[in-house]
């Protein structure tokens, strides 16, 4: 059959493979093959419950926002999904996608169980001829390949590529797996096609290698660069709620200037819409900074000032660094001398194709309307100069004193999770510590002169590099929540690469990449999972959600985190012992929840059972706030305790190592909570 034609209507593909396999099963007297149960059969087996309606807590998976949802189940069937009323993101509301989760759960195109390929040929015109197999056979097959590679000293030839991870019980397990097994390619994410430009921009300017958290409700101006706030900006559902407040109820209403390359809903709803030439957002930000400095509009309490009080920022003129006393910024005068002194609105108008008058008006409004936030993602950093664009935009927040201020932006704190059940360091053998894989570069050439020096991951390069043998060829590759034949910029090259690799797919659904798979190990859908998920950067204070299965699994699928653990148990040596001690993802989640026993959430969550009941743990408010250039810690009633020049948590001066388990690397003490990083190892 013409496979890509069949993918237009994927039901027909599954029907075709299901009929062929089912015919053999009926002929042999087996009835329905477990791996390819029909939807009607699954519905029959799950309809034997009581008529009582049960409400289960879960997290929407229609986008990365992580809205809390109430899943209504009657007679073993999900029939309604609503936003959880006491979840800080959803607040009882959902976007139009949220209620549609049952369509994913009951989609007839789902893979019904583990399968293996029987057609050795791979290509667009090739039917994989999948046949169902048991989970033991599937997991044993994977482990045998990985053990064989390790025995030959070629463990680096195994790669795990993933897209959107969620928490310590799925993406958070991957880094440990690669560390114990011994591969630099476990895991490799999609961040170069997603967040790297933003993350690196912010790391280079304020030291926080992550997205920012925002206090939109209290901001008086939002300056949005390439932000689809009313289309898809995270967390979309909550953004809609916030928009209704800041543009309707709030007095004064929050002023909005939106910058983008095309007219969209966000620009249509803003006070000022700036249609900019693609890739030139940084030039606009530099001109805004130029105006703020030359007109003396910067926040002197946060930034600092000239020692004699005279403004020496004059267009085109150098400034003596010794004449300016900095407070919470570093290198401002150097930035002016090297870059900003010549970046006038007239210059920026020529670069951006915007009107000079609009640039000047935007700069003056941003510089005088406090508190204000300059935010960006994704379009601004999706260019070859994207990191520089992002740095220029993000620096505006420092000039107007928005960092950690009410109505400003901040770092996201992570939850007070308990420790993992066992310590991975105790299970490292000599191979994991010093094996030949240690001398091998990553297949994506991260940090290599032939790769992208600043990217954290380059998933799009795995297939092409393996095909070219640069720096070597892979042997086995596993995919989680990613479909590179469809999403990578070089899909045809990926097809050629996957022809010669052993491919393991974990998606619940057929995909372009899945059709090249040798093994399909299908995941549960999100309404069937027990899965933790700390919040993405939201409002700064820590939060962790929990998915609780709304029904028993419809088919013979297995949660991806448990698939990793089960493969790990089958690896020879201490690694196998580690995963046997880890046991399963429920054990992992129960241990994470132990941290809540000593740090109960605002909603009373103090352990695993109450976490399941509520679906979310959170702790308000943020632990500190910056006001007029000084930092104040929350004292239980207000931000009333002035923080010293050292860390208020451990007492050490800035620049010196923290005491105990305090983390004050970013300049502000964080007792108990770590700063969120958008990396799987930081979700543990």
C-alpha positions in Angstrom: 0.0 0.0 0.0 1.0 3.7 -0.4 1.8 4.3 3.3 1.7 8.1 3.3 -1.6 8.0 1.5 -2.8 5.7 4.1 -1.6 8.1 6.8 -4.1 10.6 5.5 -6.7 8.3 6.9 -4.9 6.4 9.6 -7.9 4.3 10.6 -7.7 2.4 7.3 -4.1 1.4 8.1 -5.0 0.0 11.4 -8.1 -1.7 10.0 -6.0 -3.2 7.3 -3.4 -4.6 9.7 -6.0 -5.6 12.2 -8.1 -7.5 9.6 -5.0 -9.5 8.5 -3.9 -10.4 12.0 -7.5 -11.0 13.2 -8.2 -13.4 10.4 -5.3 -15.6 11.4 -6.4 -15.4 15.0 -10.0 -16.4 14.3 -8.8 -19.3 12.1 -6.6 -20.6 14.9 -9.5 -20.3 17.4 -7.9 -17.5 19.4 -10.7 -14.9 19.0 -9.5 -11.4 19.4 -5.7 -10.8 19.5 -4.9 -8.9 22.7 -2.6 -6.5 20.9 -5.2 -5.5 18.4 -8.5 -5.4 20.3 -11.3 -3.5 18.6 -12.7 -0.4 20.3 -16.1 -2.1 20.8 -14.4 -5.0 22.6 -12.5 -2.5 24.8 -15.7 -0.6 25.6 -17.5 -3.9 26.5 -14.8 -4.9 29.0 -14.7 -1.5 30.7 -18.5 -1.1 31.0 -18.9 -3.5 33.8 -18.5 -1.0 36.6 -21.1 0.6 38.8 -23.4 3.4 37.8 -21.7 5.7 40.3 -20.0 8.8 38.7 -16.4 9.2 39.9 -14.4 12.4 39.5 -10.6 11.8 39.1 -7.9 14.5 39.1 -5.6 14.7 36.1 -3.7 17.2 34.0 -4.6 18.1 30.5 -2.2 17.0 27.8 -3.6 19.0 24.9 -0.7 21.4 25.3 2.2 21.9 27.8 0.2 24.4 30.1 -0.7 21.6 32.6 -4.2 22.7 33.5 -5.8 20.7 36.3 -8.8 18.7 35.1 -11.7 16.8 36.7 -12.4 13.7 34.7 -16.0 12.3 35.1 -16.3 8.6 34.7 -19.6 6.6 34.8 -19.8 2.8 34.3 -16.1 2.7 33.4 -16.4 5.4 30.7 -15.1 8.9 30.6 -17.9 11.2 29.5 -16.9 14.7 30.6 -13.8 16.8 31.4 -13.8 20.1 33.2 -11.2 22.4 34.7 -10.5 21.8 38.4 -11.9 24.6 40.4 -9.1 24.8 43.0 -6.2 24.3 40.6 -4.2 27.6 40.3 -3.8 27.3 36.6 -7.2 26.2 35.4 -9.4 27.7 38.2 -12.4 25.7 37.0 -11.9 26.7 33.4 -10.5 25.1 30.2 -9.7 26.2 26.7 -11.8 24.6 23.9 -9.2 21.7 23.6 -9.5 20.6 27.2 -12.8 18.8 27.2 -11.8 16.8 24.1 -9.5 14.4 26.0 -11.9 11.5 25.7 -11.4 11.6 21.9 -7.8 10.7 22.5 -8.6 8.0 25.0 -11.2 6.4 22.7 -9.5 7.0 19.4 -9.8 3.8 17.4 -6.4 4.4 15.7 -4.5 3.7 19.0 -1.9 1.0 19.1 -3.5 -1.8 21.1 -0.4 -3.4 22.5 3.3 -4.1 21.8 4.1 -5.1 18.2 7.1 -6.1 16.2 7.8 -5.5 12.5 7.8 -8.5 10.2 8.6 -6.7 6.9 12.4 -6.0 6.9 12.0 -3.4 4.2 11.3 0.2 5.4 10.0 3.1 3.3 6.9 5.2 2.4 5.5 2.4 0.3 6.2 -0.4 2.8 3.6 -1.9 5.1 5.5 -2.7 8.4 3.3 -5.8 8.8 3.2 -5.4 12.5 2.3 -8.4 14.6 1.4 -8.4 18.3 3.8 -9.7 20.8 3.9 -9.9 24.6 5.5 -7.2 26.8 8.1 -9.7 28.0 9.2 -10.5 24.5 9.3 -6.8 23.6 11.3 -5.7 26.6 13.6 -8.7 26.4 14.3 -7.8 22.8 15.3 -4.2 23.7 17.4 -5.3 26.7 19.2 -7.9 24.6 20.3 -5.3 22.0 21.4 -2.9 24.8 23.3 -5.6 26.6 25.0 -6.7 23.4 26.1 -3.1 22.6 27.5 -2.6 26.2 29.4 -5.9 26.0 31.1 -4.7 22.8 31.9 -1.3 24.3 29.5 0.4 21.9 26.8 1.6 24.3 27.1 5.1 22.7 25.4 3.7 19.7 22.1 3.7 21.6 20.2 7.0 21.5 16.9 8.1 23.2 15.2 11.0 21.5 12.3 12.8 23.2 10.0 15.8 22.8 7.8 17.1 25.6 8.6 15.5 28.9 6.5 15.9 32.1 8.1 15.0 35.4 10.4 12.8 37.4 8.4 9.7 36.6 9.0 9.9 32.8 11.5 12.4 31.3 13.2 12.6 34.7 14.2 8.9 34.5 16.0 9.3 31.2 19.2 11.0 32.4 19.8 8.3 35.0 19.2 5.6 32.4 21.9 7.1 30.2 24.3 7.6 33.1 24.0 4.0 34.4 23.9 2.4 30.9 26.7 4.5 29.5 25.6 6.6 26.5 26.0 10.3 25.9 23.0 10.1 23.7 20.4 9.3 26.4 18.5 11.5 26.3 18.6 14.0 23.5 15.7 16.5 23.4 14.1 18.8 20.9 15.0 22.0 22.7 17.1 23.5 19.8 13.8 23.6 17.8 11.9 24.9 20.8 13.3 26.6 23.9 17.1 26.9 23.5 17.1 30.4 22.1 15.1 31.7 25.1 16.9 29.7 27.7 20.3 30.6 26.6 19.4 34.3 26.2 18.2 34.4 29.8 21.1 32.4 31.1 23.5 34.8 29.5 21.7 37.9 30.9 20.4 37.0 34.4 21.8 33.5 35.0 18.5 31.7 34.9 18.6 28.9 32.3 14.9 28.6 32.0 11.7 30.4 31.0 10.7 33.3 33.3 7.7 33.3 35.6 5.5 36.4 35.3 3.1 38.4 37.6 0.9 39.6 34.7 -2.0 40.6 37.0 -0.1 43.4 38.6 1.8 44.6 35.6 0.8 48.0 34.2 2.5 47.4 30.8 3.3 44.3 28.7 5.7 44.7 25.8 5.4 41.4 23.9 7.9 40.4 21.3 6.7 37.5 19.1 4.4 36.3 21.9 1.1 34.6 20.8 -0.4 35.5 24.1 -4.0 35.1 22.9 -3.2 32.2 20.5 -0.9 29.7 22.2 1.4 31.3 24.9 1.9 29.1 27.9 -0.2 28.7 30.0 -2.9 29.6 27.5 -6.0 28.9 29.6 -4.7 31.0 32.5 -3.5 33.7 30.1 -7.1 34.1 28.9 -8.3 34.5 32.5 -5.5 37.0 33.2 -6.3 38.9 30.0 -9.9 39.3 31.0 -8.7 40.9 34.3 -5.9 43.1 33.1 -7.9 44.5 30.1 -11.3 44.5 31.8 -11.5 44.7 35.6 -8.1 46.0 36.5 -7.7 49.8 37.1 -5.7 51.1 35.5 -5.9 48.7 32.6 -2.6 47.1 31.6 -1.2 48.7 28.5 -0.3 46.3 25.8 2.2 46.7 22.9 2.6 43.7 20.8 5.4 43.1 18.2 5.1 40.4 15.5 5.7 39.7 11.9 2.0 39.4 11.0 -1.3 40.5 12.2 -2.8 38.1 14.7 -5.3 38.0 17.6 -2.8 39.3 20.1 -1.9 42.3 18.0 -5.5 43.0 17.2 -6.3 43.1 20.9 -3.4 45.3 21.9 -3.1 49.1 22.3 -0.2 49.3 19.9 0.6 46.7 17.2 4.1 46.8 15.6 4.5 44.8 12.5 8.3 44.2 12.4 10.7 42.8 9.8 11.5 39.2 10.8 14.6 38.7 12.8 15.0 42.4 13.8 13.4 42.4 17.3 16.8 42.9 18.9 17.3 46.1 17.0 14.0 47.4 18.3 14.9 46.4 21.9 18.3 48.1 21.6 16.6 51.4 20.4 14.2 51.2 23.4 17.1 50.7 25.7 18.9 53.7 24.1 15.8 55.9 24.7 15.4 54.8 28.3 19.0 55.7 29.0 19.3 58.9 27.1 16.1 60.2 28.6 16.9 59.1 32.1 14.0 56.7 32.4 15.8 53.8 33.9 15.0 52.5 37.4 17.8 54.1 39.4 17.0 52.2 42.6 17.5 48.9 40.9 20.0 49.7 38.2 22.2 52.4 39.9 23.1 55.9 38.8 25.9 58.3 37.9 27.8 59.2 41.0 27.2 62.9 40.6 23.5 62.4 39.5 24.2 63.9 36.0 23.0 61.8 33.0 25.9 61.2 30.7 24.2 58.9 28.3 24.3 61.0 25.2 23.7 59.6 21.7 27.0 58.6 20.0 29.1 59.6 23.1 31.2 57.3 25.2 30.8 57.1 29.0 33.5 56.7 31.6 32.6 53.4 33.4 33.9 54.8 36.7 31.3 57.6 36.6 28.4 55.1 37.1 27.7 53.2 40.3 25.9 50.0 39.5 23.6 48.2 41.9 21.8 45.1 40.5 23.2 45.2 37.0 26.7 44.5 35.6 28.4 46.1 32.6 25.7 48.6 31.7 28.2 51.3 30.7 30.2 48.9 28.7 27.0 47.8 26.9 26.3 51.5 26.2 29.8 52.2 24.9 30.0 49.1 22.7 26.5 48.9 21.4 23.8 51.2 22.7 25.2 54.7 22.1 24.5 54.4 18.3 21.3 52.5 18.4 18.9 55.4 18.0 15.2 55.0 17.0 16.2 56.4 13.6 18.7 53.6 13.1 16.2 51.0 14.4 13.5 52.3 12.0 15.8 51.5 9.0 16.5 48.0 10.3 13.0 47.0 11.5 10.9 48.9 8.9 8.9 50.4 11.8 8.2 54.1 12.1 10.7 56.1 14.2 7.8 57.8 16.0 6.3 54.4 17.1 9.7 53.2 18.4 10.1 56.4 20.4 6.5 56.2 21.8 7.0 52.6 22.8 10.3 53.3 24.5 8.9 56.2 26.5 5.8 54.3 27.5 7.8 51.3 28.6 10.2 53.4 30.5 7.6 55.3 32.4 4.8 52.8 33.0 5.8 50.7 36.1 5.7 47.9 36.7 6.3 46.7 33.2 7.4 43.4 31.6 9.2 42.8 28.3 8.6 39.2 27.2 9.4 37.0 24.2 9.2 33.4 22.9 9.3 31.8 20.3 9.6 34.0 17.2 12.2 36.3 18.5 14.8 33.6 19.1 13.9 31.5 16.0 16.6 33.1 13.9 20.4 32.8 13.4 20.7 35.9 15.7 17.9 34.7 18.0 20.0 34.5 21.2 21.2 38.1 20.7 17.6 39.2 20.0 16.5 37.5 23.2 19.3 39.1 25.3 18.4 42.5 24.1 14.7 42.1 24.9 15.3 40.5 28.3 17.7 43.3 29.3 14.9 45.8 29.1 13.4 44.2 32.3 16.5 45.1 34.2 16.5 48.7 33.0 12.9 49.2 34.4 13.6 47.3 37.6 11.1 44.5 36.9 13.1 41.6 38.3 11.4 40.0 41.3 9.1 43.1 41.6 5.3 43.0 42.0 4.0 43.1 38.5 7.3 41.9 37.2 9.1 38.6 36.4 10.9 36.1 38.5 12.4 32.6 38.6 10.2 29.6 38.9 10.7 27.5 42.1 10.6 23.7 41.9 8.5 21.6 44.3 9.8 20.2 47.6 9.9 16.6 46.3 11.3 13.9 48.5 14.4 11.9 47.4 14.3 9.1 44.9 13.8 5.6 46.4 17.5 4.7 45.8 20.6 6.6 44.9 21.9 6.1 41.4 25.5 6.8 42.5 25.5 3.6 44.4 24.8 1.6 41.3 27.5 2.9 38.9 29.9 0.1 37.7 33.3 0.6 36.2 31.8 0.7 32.7 29.4 3.5 33.7 32.2 5.5 35.4 35.0 5.0 32.9 33.8 3.0 29.9 34.8 3.7 26.3 31.6 5.6 25.8 33.1 8.4 27.9 35.4 9.3 25.0 32.6 9.5 22.4 30.9 12.8 21.5 27.2 13.1 21.4 25.7 12.0 18.1 24.1 15.5 17.7 27.6 17.1 18.1 26.3 19.4 20.9 29.0 21.9 21.7 31.2 20.7 18.9 32.7 23.1 16.3 30.7 21.3 13.7 27.5 21.7 15.6 25.7 24.5 17.3 27.9 25.7 20.2 25.1 27.2 22.3 22.4 24.6 21.8 21.6 22.2 24.6 20.2 19.6 22.3 20.1 19.1 18.5 17.6 16.3 18.0 17.2 17.2 14.3 20.8 16.2 13.7 20.6 12.6 15.1 19.3 11.0 11.9 21.5 12.9 9.4 24.6 12.5 11.5 24.0 8.8 12.0 23.4 8.3 8.3 26.6 10.1 7.4 28.6 8.3 10.2 29.4 11.6 11.7 30.9 11.1 14.2 29.6 7.4 14.1 26.6 5.4 13.2 23.9 4.6 15.7 22.6 1.1 16.1 19.4 1.5 18.1 17.2 4.5 18.7 14.1 4.9 20.9 11.6 7.7 20.6 9.3 9.3 23.2 6.8 12.0 22.3 8.6 13.0 19.1 8.0 12.3 15.4 11.1 13.6 13.6 10.2 12.3 10.1 7.3 14.8 10.4 8.7 17.5 12.6 12.4 17.7 11.8 13.5 20.1 9.0 15.0 17.2 7.0 12.4 14.4 7.1 13.5 12.6 4.0 17.0 12.2 5.4 15.5 10.8 8.6 13.7 8.2 6.5 17.0 7.1 5.1 18.6 7.0 8.5 15.9 5.0 10.1 16.1 2.4 7.3 19.4 1.2 8.8 18.6 1.5 12.5 16.7 -0.6 15.0 13.8 1.7 15.8 11.7 1.6 19.0 8.5 3.7 19.1 6.6 4.5 22.3 3.7 6.6 21.0 0.1 5.4 21.6 -0.7 6.3 18.0 0.6 5.6 14.5 2.9 8.2 13.1 5.3 8.7 10.2 8.2 7.7 12.4 6.2 4.7 13.9 5.9 3.3 10.4 9.7 2.8 10.4 9.7 1.1 13.8 10.9 -2.4 14.5 9.2 -2.4 17.9 6.2 -0.5 19.1 5.9 -0.2 22.9 2.8 1.9 23.2 2.3 4.4 26.1 -0.9 5.0 27.9 -2.9 8.0 27.0 -2.8 10.7 29.6 -6.2 9.8 31.1 -4.8 6.3 31.9 -1.5 7.4 33.6 -0.2 7.9 37.1 2.3 10.7 36.4 3.8 13.7 38.2 4.3 17.1 36.5 5.9 20.1 38.2 4.6 23.3 36.7 6.4 25.1 33.9 7.3 28.6 34.9 4.1 30.1 36.0 3.9 32.6 38.9 7.1 31.7 40.6 5.9 29.9 43.7 6.3 26.1 43.6 3.6 23.8 42.3 3.4 20.1 41.3 0.5 18.4 39.6 -0.4 14.7 39.5 -2.2 12.7 36.8 -4.4 10.0 38.3 -5.8 7.3 36.0 -9.5 7.9 35.3 -10.1 4.4 34.1 -8.3 1.1 33.9 -6.2 1.0 30.7 -8.3 0.1 27.7 -5.6 -1.8 25.9 -2.3 -3.7 26.6 -0.3 -0.5 26.9 2.3 0.5 29.4 3.3 3.8 30.9 6.6 5.0 29.3 8.3 5.5 32.7 7.6 1.9 33.6 8.9 0.8 30.2 12.2 2.4 31.0 12.3 0.8 34.4 11.4 -2.6 33.0 14.2 -2.3 30.4 16.6 -1.2 33.1 15.8 -4.3 35.2 17.0 -6.4 32.3 20.4 -4.8 31.9 23.2 -6.8 33.3 25.1 -5.7 36.4 24.4 -3.0 39.0 22.1 -1.1 36.6 19.6 -3.9 36.7 19.8 -3.9 40.5 19.1 -0.2 40.6 15.9 -0.5 38.6 14.8 -3.6 40.5 15.1 -1.5 43.7 13.3 1.4 42.0 10.5 -1.1 41.2 8.0 1.1 39.3 6.9 4.6 38.7 4.3 4.5 41.5 7.1 3.8 43.9 9.0 6.8 42.5 5.9 9.1 42.8 5.2 7.9 46.4 8.8 8.9 47.4 8.5 12.3 45.7 5.3 12.9 47.7 7.1 12.2 51.0 8.6 15.7 50.7 5.1 17.1 51.2 4.9 15.5 54.6 7.2 18.1 56.0 6.1 20.9 53.7 2.3 20.6 53.2 0.7 22.5 50.4 -1.7 25.5 50.9 -4.5 23.1 50.0 -3.6 20.6 52.6 -1.7 18.1 50.4 0.7 16.4 52.8 1.5 13.1 51.0 0.7 10.7 48.2 -3.0 10.0 49.0 -3.9 13.7 49.5 -2.0 14.5 46.3 -4.1 12.0 44.4 -7.2 13.5 45.9 -6.4 17.1 45.1 -4.3 16.6 42.0 -2.0 19.5 42.9 0.4 20.7 45.6 1.4 24.3 45.7 2.9 26.9 48.1 2.1 30.6 47.9 3.5 33.2 48.0 6.8 33.7 46.3 9.5 33.8 49.0 10.9 37.3 48.3 10.2 40.5 46.5 12.3 43.4 45.2 11.0 46.8 46.0 12.9 50.0 45.2 16.1 48.1 44.7 16.0 46.3 48.0 14.9 42.7 48.6 12.4 41.6 51.3 11.6 38.1 52.4 8.1 36.9 53.2 7.6 36.8 56.9 4.3 35.0 57.0 2.2 38.1 56.7 4.0 40.4 54.2 7.3 41.0 52.6 8.4 42.7 55.7 11.9 41.3 56.5 14.6 43.1 54.7 17.2 40.7 53.4 20.9 41.3 54.2 23.6 41.6 51.6 24.1 37.9 52.0 21.8 35.0 51.5 18.9 35.2 53.9 18.6 31.4 53.9 22.1 30.4 54.9 23.8 33.7 55.8 26.7 33.4 53.4 27.7 36.5 51.4 27.0 36.5 47.7 29.9 35.1 45.8 30.7 32.5 48.4 29.5 28.9 48.4 26.1 28.3 49.9 25.9 26.6 53.2 24.1 23.2 53.5 21.5 22.5 50.8 20.8 26.2 50.1 21.0 27.3 46.5 21.8 30.9 46.1 23.7 30.7 42.8 21.5 33.2 41.1 22.0 35.8 43.7 19.0 35.3 46.0 18.7 32.7 48.7 16.2 29.9 48.0 15.6 27.8 51.1 13.9 24.5 50.4 13.0 25.1 46.8 15.3 24.7 43.8 15.0 27.0 40.8 13.1 25.2 38.0 15.2 24.3 34.9 13.6 22.9 31.8 15.7 19.8 31.9 14.6 16.2 32.7 17.3 15.8 35.4 15.8 18.8 37.2 12.4 17.3 37.5 13.5 14.7 40.0 
